[in-house]
Amino acid sequence: MKAKEFFEQFIERINDKSNDAVKYYCDSKEYTKFIFPIIESILDANGEKNICKYYNVDVFSWKDLKDEIAVKEPKGFKKYCWEPLTAIEHENTYSSWLDEVVKLAYIYASLRVVIGYLPVKQSHREYIDYVSRVYSHLKNKCRLKDDDAFLLIIGNALCQDKYEYFNYRPYLYNQDEEKFVLQQDWNNKINIPCSLSF
């Protein structure tokens, strides 16, 4: 799955459930319960088998390759062979999602995604520049191959009202520039239901 495709489906599915999204957004525990099925449904719809907490990653998907092995396995020996596809971390605590970036740097998957949050009034530039420097500094990280991607999806934290919720922005890692770059042309519009009151 391509990073842009994942991001657009993520936004679309939140829009499909916008009443619940708004309802749970400021409750970390409930929002996590809400967001995981959305992430899993995106992977399922794209034919990716997934499991929560594999390698201690929130959502991890793979392609089963065992039927592609022409050699018969020894009697009584289980046949395992799979290829990682997607590794996704969702971190509600706005001060600690860099840890998830570092973790996924060392785990190979064609698409690595960290969904994190920053205070609504903060400029992203300082944080994204810092995360880019840290990621680039990791010498033993899994290198991104030609079709691989590392995507940060950053939403708003510490919101005062529902119209500050979400505002997810996608940052894609550019290996040549050694930094995460905002993808300004990707649709990130989430419709806030007007009928909800708090």
Disulfide bonds with the S-S distance in Angstrom:
none
